């Protein structure tokens, strides 16, 4: 597991070391990309399994899932059977686990980027307070949730940029418009400066970074 941009480099280093064992790629990358990496490893003599992680760090059972696909997915599932990470095999096809991850994150992280962009636009046009009042007339908790989602994502925004581009490629491969998540990638790119900030930034600082 590594940032999406490094998936090929990690696989290449493993191949260069002469590894021919069982290799799990659980990165947030498109199914077509994971298929290429899997083929490269298979050609080098390794056994490949595709994985997709949904959830945060696996501290407690039933909170984090590792979806697996590939003919040897059961071996990986057996290795992790005694820990808090939940595993689920969803087929023999390489790319299926990554496809599920892409579709899930397309909503969960994609909508966070959309909310951030909406708040920044409302701030720029001077209607953020009015937007909050309208949101809260529909759902009393929505404005507070939008603010929390926008500020809490900042520490990981540098990594989510690459993930959004992978989702964009996934949509394009499926014959769908890919502009939604190209734009989301740009939103996360603009928040990348919060990577090493010790505390959660103020909403105003986040919106300023989006509007730069």
C-alpha angles and dihedrals in degrees: 000000000000140000108301095248091061099052096102093042092054091048091049092052090051091050091047089055090059096248115168101166133098115313124192118195106197096165125133095253136130120275092241091053094048089050090057092048090047092052091050091052092045090052087054091054100260127128112238133208126182119223140180125193120212116186137026129289110327102246096135134032119259094024105085126042131197109199114201136195132177136079092277097042090115091066091058092046091053091051091057099039097109099049135077093259109103117219130200127181112214103178149316096269118106108231098033095098091047091048091056091049091051093050093047095048091044086072105029098046097022093059091048089057089048092051090049091051091048092052092047091050092048089049092050092050095043098244103105095112091048090049090053091052092051093046091049092050086061097038120004092211100044100092093049090048092050091051093049093048091050097050099037094056095058098091091058098036093102089061097040091060091070092043091055090053090052090052089049090055090048092054092047092051089052091054096253131124110275100194095097094071097034085064091045089053089055091051091053091045089058090053095048092103090074092066098109099027109132097216134038105271125238116266090240091058091050092050090048090055091051093049097048 
